[in-house]
Amino acid sequence: MTFLDLLSNKKTTVYALSNLSGVPKTTLTDIASGKADILECSGKTLQSISKCLGVSIEYLLSLEREEPKTLLPEFLNSSIEEYRKAVRKNSSLLDCYSDELNSSINVAEVENLISHETATRLRKRYF
């Protein structure tokens, strides 16, 4: 699970978490995008995030780093984003979004747009 996946599961956004926690939106955006590593955050930042999300600091530190968007094809990034939105909204169509994401991973792998290792990592993360 990545930081963005956690936010989706908690039905919140980077913006809302920033407002609640007092952690700058830019810091949270960098963590969410994979530009910054959550392991490099200060204890105060980790404590604020963990308190607002209702998870332990240890759990935050165990999160996977987000795949850089430039490494994934645009259609796959889009499927991941739509899936996360469906999770956040508790959509009754979540199974459809899940199927779409799985299909996008399969197509990207078959077309050699992502490696087998990346496809496996994404499948483990979402299914």
N, C-alpha and C positions, 0 to 999 in steps of 0.2 A: 504494500500500500504506500502511495506517495502522499505528500502533504495536500495536494489538490484532491486526492481521493478522500482523505480524512475530512477536508472541508465539505465535500459533497455529502458524505455520510452524516455529517453533523448539521446538514442543511443550512450552511452559511457560506459567505463569500470572503475574499480577501478584504474587501472594503469594510464589511460588517465586523470582521475580526479585528481589524485595525481600530475601528471606533470603540469596540468593547475593551480591547486589551491595552490600548495606548501605544502599541508597537507601530512604528511608521509603516504606511502602506507600501512604500518602496522596498522596505526590508522584507515584508511578507510576499510581495510580488517577486522579488529576487529568489526567495526560497521556493515559491510555487513554480517558478519557471525553470528551476535547476541552475540558475545563474549563481546562486549562493548556496552553500551547504549548511543545513540546519545544525550540523556538528560544530560550526564555527560561531554560533550565536552565543551571546552572553547568558549567564545564568538568569539574570533578571528578565531577559527577553523570553527565554524558555519557560520560566515560571509564569509569566503573563499569558503566554499562548496556552500552556497546559491548563491553567486555571479556567480560562475562558472556554476551552474545548472540552473540559472535563476528562482529560487524560493525563497520565503521568509523564514526567519529563523523560523517563526511560523509554516510554512508548514513542514519544516524539523523536528521540534519538535513534530509534530502530526503523524509522520510515525510510523507504527507498527514495533515492534521488530521482527526480522527474527526468524522463527522456527529453533531451533537447529537441525542440520542435523542428529544427533544421535537419535532424537525422531521420525523421519520419515523413512519409509522403503526406501531402496536404489532406487527402481524403481520409487517411487514418487519423490524423490529428483532429479532423472534424468529427469523426465517429466517436473518438474518446471524449471530446468536449460535449457532444450531444448525450452520450451515456451518463456523464457526470451530472449534467443538468437534470436528466430524468431521475437520477438517484436523489439529487437535492430536492426535487419537487415531489418525490415519492409517487412518480407517475404510474398509472395503472398499465401503461404500455412498456414498462421496464424490460420485459422479456423481448419485445421487438427491438429495443435499443441494444440489448445484449446480443441478439442475433446479428444485428447490423455490424456491431463492433467485431464480433467473431468473424464475420464474413470479410470485413475490411482487413483484419489481420491475415486471414488466409490468402486473400488476393495479393497483398503486399509481399507475403512470403513466396508465393508461387511465381510472381513476376520478378522475384529477386530484388525487390525494392528495400527489403529488410532481411537481415540474416535469420537463420533458424533460431539462433540463440535469443535474438531480440523478440521474435514471435513467441517463443516459449516463455520468456520473461513476461511479456504482455498478457499471455493467456493465464499464467499463474496469478498475476496481479488482479485480473478482472473476473476470473471464473473459478 
